[in-house]
């Protein structure tokens, strides 16, 4: 979706959306890692506690970053953002294509 012909503001928005997706994906991956280790790994309780602490600290940083990115995305209302993206999409696709 990052079309070079789109306005700078739209490209910036799309970059933030991609960054937000990556950040949320990393947070989710950590939750899955923690679950997997808890269910399948045969490690000492102190090692499991240490890993849980590291995961929790990283998740806090990722979630804070995700909130910051989300606030940047939604300085305008979600409706206004969607309208702007739709207008840019339609301008890129041409006057005959309204999909």
N, CA, C and O atoms as a MOPAC input file, in Angstrom:
PM7 MOZYME 1SCF
protein

 N      0.79700 1    -1.19600 1     0.00000 1
 C      0.00000 1     0.00000 1     0.00000 1
 C      0.84500 1     1.26900 1     0.00000 1
 O      0.32600 1     2.35800 1    -0.24600 1
 N      2.12200 1     1.14100 1     0.26900 1
 C      2.95000 1     2.34300 1     0.32100 1
 C      3.31500 1     2.77800 1    -1.09100 1
 O      4.42200 1     2.52900 1    -1.56800 1
 N      2.38200 1     3.41800 1    -1.73600 1
 C      2.56900 1     3.86200 1    -3.11700 1
 C      3.32300 1     5.18700 1    -3.13000 1
 O      2.91700 1     6.12200 1    -2.44000 1
 N      4.40200 1     5.29500 1    -3.89000 1
 C      5.18000 1     6.54000 1    -3.92800 1
 C      4.38900 1     7.74700 1    -4.41700 1
 O      4.75500 1     8.88100 1    -4.10700 1
 N      3.31900 1     7.53400 1    -5.17200 1
 C      2.54300 1     8.65600 1    -5.68700 1
 C      1.61100 1     9.26600 1    -4.64500 1
 O      1.07000 1    10.35100 1    -4.85700 1
 N      1.42500 1     8.59000 1    -3.54300 1
 C      0.53300 1     9.11400 1    -2.51100 1
 C      1.17400 1    10.31600 1    -1.83500 1
 O      2.39700 1    10.45700 1    -1.83500 1
 N      0.34400 1    11.18300 1    -1.25800 1
 C      0.87700 1    12.35000 1    -0.54800 1
 C      1.78600 1    11.94000 1     0.60800 1
 O      1.66700 1    10.84500 1     1.15900 1
 N      2.68100 1    12.83100 1     0.95400 1
 C      3.65500 1    12.56200 1     2.02100 1
 C      2.94700 1    12.18100 1     3.31200 1
 O      3.38500 1    11.26100 1     4.00200 1
 N      1.86400 1    12.86700 1     3.65200 1
 C      1.14900 1    12.57800 1     4.90000 1
 C      0.62200 1    11.14700 1     4.91200 1
 O      0.65800 1    10.48100 1     5.94700 1
 N      0.13900 1    10.67800 1     3.78200 1
 C     -0.38200 1     9.31600 1     3.70900 1
 C      0.74900 1     8.30200 1     3.81900 1
 O      0.61000 1     7.28700 1     4.50200 1
 N      1.85800 1     8.56700 1     3.15400 1
 C      3.00000 1     7.65100 1     3.27300 1
 C      3.48400 1     7.59900 1     4.71300 1
 O      3.84200 1     6.53000 1     5.20700 1
 N      3.50100 1     8.73800 1     5.39300 1
 C      3.91700 1     8.76600 1     6.79600 1
 C      2.94600 1     7.97100 1     7.65800 1
 O      3.36100 1     7.22800 1     8.54700 1
 N      1.65700 1     8.12900 1     7.39500 1
 C      0.64900 1     7.37600 1     8.14600 1
 C      0.82900 1     5.88100 1     7.92700 1
 O      0.76500 1     5.10100 1     8.87700 1
 N      1.05000 1     5.48400 1     6.70000 1
 C      1.23300 1     4.06900 1     6.40000 1
 C      2.49100 1     3.52400 1     7.07400 1
 O      2.50800 1     2.37600 1     7.51900 1
 N      3.53300 1     4.33300 1     7.15000 1
 C      4.76000 1     3.89400 1     7.83400 1
 C      4.50000 1     3.68500 1     9.31900 1
 O      5.00100 1     2.72800 1     9.90900 1
 N      3.72200 1     4.57300 1     9.92300 1
 C      3.39200 1     4.42300 1    11.34300 1
 C      2.52100 1     3.19500 1    11.54500 1
 O      2.70100 1     2.46700 1    12.52100 1
 N      1.58000 1     2.95100 1    10.63800 1
 C      0.75000 1     1.74700 1    10.73300 1
 C      1.60200 1     0.48500 1    10.66400 1
 O      1.37900 1    -0.46500 1    11.41500 1
 N      2.56600 1     0.48000 1     9.77200 1
 C      3.45300 1    -0.68600 1     9.65500 1
 C      4.27300 1    -0.86800 1    10.92900 1
 O      4.43600 1    -1.98700 1    11.41600 1
 N      4.78100 1     0.22400 1    11.45900 1
 C      5.56100 1     0.16000 1    12.69200 1
 C      4.69000 1    -0.32700 1    13.85400 1
 O      5.14300 1    -1.12200 1    14.67800 1
 N      3.44900 1     0.14500 1    13.92100 1
 C      2.52900 1    -0.29900 1    14.95900 1
 C      2.25700 1    -1.79600 1    14.83000 1
 O      2.25100 1    -2.51900 1    15.82600 1
 N      2.03700 1    -2.24800 1    13.61900 1
 C      1.81500 1    -3.68200 1    13.39500 1
 C      3.00700 1    -4.51600 1    13.83100 1
 O      2.83500 1    -5.57100 1    14.44200 1
 N      4.20600 1    -4.05800 1    13.52700 1
 C      5.41500 1    -4.77600 1    13.94500 1
 C      5.53700 1    -4.80300 1    15.46500 1
 O      5.88200 1    -5.83100 1    16.04800 1
 N      5.25400 1    -3.67800 1    16.09800 1
 C      5.36200 1    -3.58300 1    17.55200 1
 C      4.35600 1    -4.51000 1    18.23300 1
 O      4.70700 1    -5.24000 1    19.16000 1
 N      3.10800 1    -4.47900 1    17.77000 1
 C      2.09600 1    -5.35900 1    18.34100 1
 C      2.40500 1    -6.82800 1    18.06100 1
 O      2.15000 1    -7.69100 1    18.90100 1
 N      2.95200 1    -7.10600 1    16.88800 1
 C      3.34800 1    -8.47200 1    16.56500 1
 C      4.45000 1    -8.97900 1    17.48200 1
 O      4.40900 1   -10.12600 1    17.92600 1
 N      5.43100 1    -8.13700 1    17.76900 1
 C      6.50500 1    -8.53400 1    18.68600 1
 C      5.97200 1    -8.79400 1    20.08600 1
 O      6.40000 1    -9.73300 1    20.75600 1
 N      5.03100 1    -7.95200 1    20.52700 1
 C      4.41100 1    -8.15100 1    21.83500 1
 C      3.67800 1    -9.49300 1    21.87300 1
 O      3.78400 1   -10.24000 1    22.84600 1
 N      2.94900 1    -9.78500 1    20.82700 1
 C      2.21900 1   -11.05400 1    20.74200 1
 C      3.18700 1   -12.23800 1    20.72500 1
 O      2.94300 1   -13.25300 1    21.37800 1
 N      4.27500 1   -12.10800 1    19.98500 1
 C      5.27300 1   -13.18300 1    19.92900 1
 C      5.83400 1   -13.49000 1    21.31800 1
 O      6.05200 1   -14.65100 1    21.66200 1
 N      6.06400 1   -12.45200 1    22.10500 1
 C      6.56600 1   -12.66600 1    23.46300 1
 C      5.55100 1   -13.41000 1    24.32500 1
 O      5.92100 1   -14.28100 1    25.11200 1
 N      4.27500 1   -13.06800 1    24.17600 1
 C      3.23300 1   -13.76800 1    24.92500 1
 C      3.19700 1   -15.24100 1    24.53900 1
 O      3.03600 1   -16.10800 1    25.39800 1
 N      3.34500 1   -15.52300 1    23.25700 1
 C      3.37500 1   -16.91500 1    22.80500 1
 C      4.61700 1   -17.64300 1    23.30700 1
 O      4.54300 1   -18.81200 1    23.68600 1
 N      5.75400 1   -16.95700 1    23.31100 1
 C      6.98200 1   -17.55300 1    23.83400 1
 C      6.81100 1   -17.91200 1    25.30400 1
 O      7.17700 1   -19.00700 1    25.73200 1
 N      6.25700 1   -16.99000 1    26.06500 1
 C      6.05000 1   -17.22800 1    27.48700 1
 C      5.11600 1   -18.42700 1    27.70200 1
 O      5.36900 1   -19.26900 1    28.56500 1
 N      4.05800 1   -18.49700 1    26.92800 1
 C      3.12500 1   -19.61300 1    27.02600 1
 C      3.80300 1   -20.92800 1    26.65400 1
 O      3.64000 1   -21.93400 1    27.34500 1
 N      4.55700 1   -20.91900 1    25.56600 1
 C      5.23900 1   -22.13000 1    25.11600 1
 C      6.22500 1   -22.62600 1    26.16200 1
 O      6.24800 1   -23.81400 1    26.48400 1
 N      7.03000 1   -21.72800 1    26.68700 1
 C      8.02400 1   -22.11200 1    27.69500 1
 C      7.32100 1   -22.67800 1    28.92800 1
 O      7.75800 1   -23.67500 1    29.50200 1
 N      6.22300 1   -22.02400 1    29.32700 1
 C      5.49200 1   -22.50100 1    30.49300 1
 C      4.91500 1   -23.89000 1    30.31400 1
 O      4.81800 1   -24.65400 1    31.27400 1
 N      4.53100 1   -24.22200 1    29.09300 1
 C      3.89000 1   -25.51500 1    28.82900 1
 C      4.85400 1   -26.61900 1    28.41400 1
 O      4.59000 1   -27.79700 1    28.65600 1
 N      5.97400 1   -26.24600 1    27.78800 1
 C      6.80200 1   -27.27300 1    27.16100 1
 C      8.25900 1   -27.31600 1    27.60900 1
 O      8.92400 1   -28.33600 1    27.42600 1
 N      8.75600 1   -26.25900 1    28.17500 1
 C     10.17800 1   -26.23500 1    28.51600 1
 C     10.39200 1   -26.83100 1    29.90400 1
 O      9.61900 1   -26.60100 1    30.83400 1
 N     11.43900 1   -27.58300 1    30.00300 1
 C     11.79900 1   -28.17800 1    31.28500 1
 C     12.97400 1   -27.38100 1    31.84300 1
 O     14.13300 1   -27.77100 1    31.70200 1
 N     12.64700 1   -26.25000 1    32.48400 1
 C     13.69300 1   -25.40200 1    33.04100 1
 C     13.42800 1   -25.19300 1    34.52700 1
 O     12.31100 1   -25.36400 1    35.01400 1
 N     14.47500 1   -24.82400 1    35.21600 1
 C     14.37900 1   -24.60100 1    36.65200 1
 C     13.43900 1   -23.42500 1    36.94200 1
 O     13.33800 1   -22.49200 1    36.14600 1
 N     12.75300 1   -23.47900 1    38.08700 1
 C     11.82000 1   -22.39700 1    38.42700 1
 C     12.47000 1   -21.01800 1    38.45700 1
 O     11.84000 1   -20.03800 1    38.06000 1
 N     13.71300 1   -20.92100 1    38.91700 1
 C     14.36400 1   -19.61000 1    38.94000 1
 C     14.66400 1   -19.11200 1    37.52900 1
 O     14.60900 1   -17.90900 1    37.27100 1
 N     14.97800 1   -20.02000 1    36.62200 1
 C     15.19400 1   -19.62900 1    35.23700 1
 C     13.87600 1   -19.18500 1    34.58900 1
 O     13.84500 1   -18.21400 1    33.83300 1
 N     12.79900 1   -19.89800 1    34.89100 1
 C     11.49300 1   -19.52200 1    34.35800 1
 C     11.08400 1   -18.14600 1    34.88800 1
 O     10.54300 1   -17.32800 1    34.14300 1
 N     11.33800 1   -17.89600 1    36.15800 1
 C     11.00600 1   -16.59400 1    36.74800 1
 C     11.83700 1   -15.48500 1    36.11200 1
 O     11.32700 1   -14.39500 1    35.85200 1
 N     13.11500 1   -15.76100 1    35.86000 1
 C     13.97500 1   -14.76300 1    35.21900 1
 C     13.48300 1   -14.45600 1    33.80900 1
 O     13.43400 1   -13.29500 1    33.40300 1
 N     13.12100 1   -15.49000 1    33.07100 1
 C     12.60400 1   -15.29600 1    31.72200 1
 C     11.28600 1   -14.50600 1    31.75600 1
 O     11.07900 1   -13.59400 1    30.95600 1
 N     10.41100 1   -14.86900 1    32.68600 1
 C      9.14700 1   -14.13500 1    32.82000 1
 C      9.39700 1   -12.65200 1    33.09000 1
 O      8.70500 1   -11.79300 1    32.54300 1
 N     10.37400 1   -12.35700 1    33.92400 1
 C     10.70400 1   -10.96500 1    34.22400 1
 C     11.21500 1   -10.22400 1    33.00200 1
 O     10.83700 1    -9.07800 1    32.75900 1
 N     12.07200 1   -10.87800 1    32.23800 1
 C     12.58500 1   -10.25900 1    31.00700 1
 C     11.47300 1   -10.02600 1    29.99500 1
 O     11.40300 1    -8.97400 1    29.35900 1
 N     10.60900 1   -11.01900 1    29.85800 1
 C      9.49400 1   -10.88200 1    28.91700 1
 C      8.56900 1    -9.75400 1    29.35400 1
 O      8.15300 1    -8.93700 1    28.53300 1
 N      8.24800 1    -9.70800 1    30.63500 1
 C      7.35000 1    -8.66000 1    31.14200 1
 C      7.93400 1    -7.27000 1    30.91100 1
 O      7.21400 1    -6.34700 1    30.53000 1
 N      9.23100 1    -7.11900 1    31.14000 1
 C      9.87000 1    -5.81500 1    30.93800 1
 C      9.81600 1    -5.40900 1    29.46800 1
 O      9.53300 1    -4.25500 1    29.14600 1
 N     10.08500 1    -6.34900 1    28.59400 1
 C     10.05700 1    -6.04300 1    27.15800 1
 C      8.63300 1    -5.75600 1    26.68600 1
 O      8.41100 1    -4.86100 1    25.87000 1
 N      7.66600 1    -6.52500 1    27.20800 1
 C      6.27300 1    -6.28600 1    26.83300 1
 C      5.82600 1    -4.89000 1    27.25800 1
 O      5.10200 1    -4.22000 1    26.52100 1
 N      6.24600 1    -4.45200 1    28.42800 1
 C      5.87500 1    -3.10900 1    28.88700 1
 C      6.40700 1    -2.04500 1    27.92600 1
 O      5.70200 1    -1.08900 1    27.60300 1
 N      7.64800 1    -2.21200 1    27.47200 1
 C      8.22600 1    -1.25500 1    26.53100 1
 C      7.49200 1    -1.28900 1    25.18900 1
 O      7.20900 1    -0.24400 1    24.60300 1
 N      7.19100 1    -2.48500 1    24.71400 1
 C      6.48500 1    -2.60400 1    23.44000 1
 C      5.07600 1    -2.02100 1    23.52500 1
 O      4.63100 1    -1.34200 1    22.60000 1
 N      4.38400 1    -2.27700 1    24.61200 1
 C      3.02700 1    -1.75500 1    24.76300 1
 C      3.03000 1    -0.23800 1    24.88400 1
 O      2.14200 1     0.42700 1    24.35000 1
 N      4.01100 1     0.31000 1    25.57500 1
 C      4.12200 1     1.77400 1    25.66500 1
 C      4.39100 1     2.37200 1    24.28000 1
 O      3.82400 1     3.40200 1    23.91500 1
 N      5.25400 1     1.71500 1    23.52600 1
 C      5.54500 1     2.18900 1    22.17000 1
 C      4.30300 1     2.08600 1    21.28800 1
 O      4.04100 1     2.98200 1    20.48500 1
 N      3.53700 1     1.00700 1    21.42900 1
 C      2.32300 1     0.83700 1    20.63600 1
 C      1.30200 1     1.93000 1    20.96200 1
 O      0.65200 1     2.46300 1    20.06300 1
 N      1.16400 1     2.25700 1    22.22700 1
 C      0.23900 1     3.32800 1    22.60400 1
 C      0.67200 1     4.66900 1    22.02500 1
 O     -0.15800 1     5.44800 1    21.55800 1
 N      1.96400 1     4.93100 1    22.05900 1
 C      2.48200 1     6.18100 1    21.50000 1
 C      2.21000 1     6.24400 1    19.99300 1
 O      1.78200 1     7.27700 1    19.47700 1
 N      2.45900 1     5.14100 1    19.29600 1
 C      2.19500 1     5.10200 1    17.85700 1
 C      0.70000 1     5.25500 1    17.57400 1
 O      0.31300 1     5.95200 1    16.63700 1
 N     -0.12700 1     4.61100 1    18.37300 1
 C     -1.56300 1     4.71700 1    18.19700 1
 C     -2.05800 1     6.14100 1    18.37700 1
 O     -2.92700 1     6.60400 1    17.63800 1
 N     -1.50400 1     6.83300 1    19.36100 1
 C     -1.88200 1     8.23800 1    19.56000 1
 C     -1.49100 1     9.08800 1    18.35600 1
 O     -2.22100 1    10.00200 1    17.97300 1
 N     -0.34100 1     8.78500 1    17.76300 1
 C      0.08000 1     9.52600 1    16.55900 1
 C     -0.89000 1     9.28100 1    15.40800 1
 O     -1.22000 1    10.19700 1    14.65500 1
 N     -1.34000 1     8.04200 1    15.28100 1
 C     -2.24700 1     7.70600 1    14.19000 1
 C     -3.59900 1     8.37500 1    14.34800 1
 O     -4.21000 1     8.81000 1    13.37200 1
 N     -4.05200 1     8.45200 1    15.57100 1
 C     -5.40900 1     8.92100 1    15.79800 1
 C     -5.45400 1    10.32200 1    16.39000 1
 O     -6.29700 1    10.61600 1    17.23700 1
 N     -4.54000 1    11.19300 1    15.94200 1
 C     -4.67500 1    12.59900 1    16.31000 1
 C     -5.94600 1    13.14100 1    15.67400 1
 O     -6.62000 1    14.00300 1    16.23800 1
 N     -6.26100 1    12.62900 1    14.50200 1
 C     -7.56300 1    12.89500 1    13.88000 1
 C     -8.47100 1    11.73800 1    14.27800 1
 O     -7.99300 1    10.69600 1    14.72600 1
 N     -9.75000 1    11.91400 1    14.11800 1
 C    -10.66800 1    10.82700 1    14.44000 1
 C    -10.44700 1     9.66600 1    13.47300 1
 O     -9.97400 1     9.87700 1    12.35600 1
 N    -10.78200 1     8.45200 1    13.88500 1
 C    -10.65100 1     7.32500 1    12.96800 1
 C    -11.43000 1     7.55300 1    11.66600 1
 O    -10.97600 1     7.16300 1    10.59000 1
 N    -12.59400 1     8.18200 1    11.77100 1
 C    -13.39300 1     8.45000 1    10.57100 1
 C    -12.64200 1     9.38000 1     9.62100 1
 O    -12.61600 1     9.14600 1     8.41300 1
 N    -12.03300 1    10.43300 1    10.16400 1
 C    -11.28300 1    11.37500 1     9.32100 1
 C    -10.08900 1    10.68600 1     8.67400 1
 O     -9.79700 1    10.92200 1     7.50200 1
 N     -9.39700 1     9.83900 1     9.42700 1
 C     -8.25800 1     9.10000 1     8.87600 1
 C     -8.71400 1     8.20000 1     7.73400 1
 O     -8.08800 1     8.17800 1     6.67400 1
 N     -9.79200 1     7.46500 1     7.93900 1
 C    -10.29100 1     6.56900 1     6.88900 1
 C    -10.73700 1     7.34500 1     5.65200 1
 O    -10.49700 1     6.91300 1     4.52400 1
 N    -11.37700 1     8.47200 1     5.86000 1
 C    -11.79100 1     9.29700 1     4.71500 1
 C    -10.58800 1     9.78600 1     3.92600 1
 O    -10.59400 1     9.76000 1     2.69500 1
 N     -9.54700 1    10.23600 1     4.63800 1
 C     -8.35200 1    10.71500 1     3.93700 1
 C     -7.69000 1     9.58400 1     3.16500 1
 O     -7.28300 1     9.77000 1     2.01800 1
 N     -7.57800 1     8.41200 1     3.78800 1
 C     -6.96200 1     7.28100 1     3.08900 1
 C     -7.80200 1     6.86500 1     1.88100 1
 O     -7.25300 1     6.52300 1     0.83300 1
 N     -9.12100 1     6.89100 1     2.02100 1
 C     -9.98500 1     6.53500 1     0.89400 1
 C     -9.81900 1     7.53300 1    -0.24600 1
 O     -9.74400 1     7.13500 1    -1.40900 1
 N     -9.76000 1     8.81900 1     0.07100 1
 C     -9.56900 1     9.83200 1    -0.97200 1
 C     -8.22900 1     9.65100 1    -1.68300 1
 O     -8.14500 1     9.76000 1    -2.90700 1
 N     -7.18500 1     9.37500 1    -0.90400 1
 C     -5.86500 1     9.14800 1    -1.51000 1
 C     -5.87600 1     7.90000 1    -2.38600 1
 O     -5.30200 1     7.88900 1    -3.47500 1
 N     -6.53700 1     6.84900 1    -1.89900 1
 C     -6.63100 1     5.60300 1    -2.66400 1
 C     -7.36100 1     5.85100 1    -3.97800 1
 O     -6.91700 1     5.40300 1    -5.03500 1
 N     -8.47600 1     6.56100 1    -3.91100 1
 C     -9.25200 1     6.83500 1    -5.11300 1
 C     -8.46800 1     7.71900 1    -6.08000 1
 O     -8.54000 1     7.52500 1    -7.29400 1
 N     -7.73200 1     8.67400 1    -5.55900 1
 C     -6.90800 1     9.52200 1    -6.42600 1
 C     -5.82900 1     8.69800 1    -7.11200 1
 O     -5.51200 1     8.93800 1    -8.27700 1
 N     -5.26800 1     7.74100 1    -6.40900 1
 C     -4.22500 1     6.89500 1    -6.96700 1
 C     -4.78900 1     5.94000 1    -8.01000 1
 O     -4.17200 1     5.71300 1    -9.05100 1
 N     -5.97200 1     5.37600 1    -7.72600 1
 C     -6.58400 1     4.40300 1    -8.62400 1
 C     -7.17000 1     5.05600 1    -9.87900 1
 O     -7.27800 1     4.41200 1   -10.92200 1
 N     -7.54400 1     6.31900 1    -9.77900 1
 C     -8.11600 1     7.00400 1   -10.92200 1
 C     -9.61300 1     7.22500 1   -10.74100 1
 O    -10.24400 1     6.60300 1    -9.88700 1
 N    -10.17200 1     8.11800 1   -11.55400 1
 C    -11.57300 1     8.51000 1   -11.37200 1
 C    -12.57300 1     7.39300 1   -11.65600 1
 O    -13.67900 1     7.43200 1   -11.11900 1
 N    -12.23800 1     6.41200 1   -12.46700 1
 C    -13.19300 1     5.37200 1   -12.82200 1
 C    -13.27600 1     4.22400 1   -11.83200 1
 O    -14.20900 1     3.42500 1   -11.91400 1
 N    -12.35000 1     4.11000 1   -10.90900 1
 C    -12.29300 1     2.97800 1    -9.98700 1
 C    -12.63500 1     3.46400 1    -8.57800 1
 O    -11.90200 1     4.27000 1    -8.00500 1
 N    -13.71500 1     2.99000 1    -8.03300 1
 C    -14.14900 1     3.40800 1    -6.69100 1
 C    -14.00900 1     2.28900 1    -5.66200 1
 O    -14.60600 1     2.38000 1    -4.59000 1
 N    -13.24800 1     1.24400 1    -5.94800 1
 C    -13.03900 1     0.14300 1    -4.98900 1
 C    -11.94300 1     0.45100 1    -4.02400 1
 O    -11.63900 1    -0.36500 1    -3.15400 1

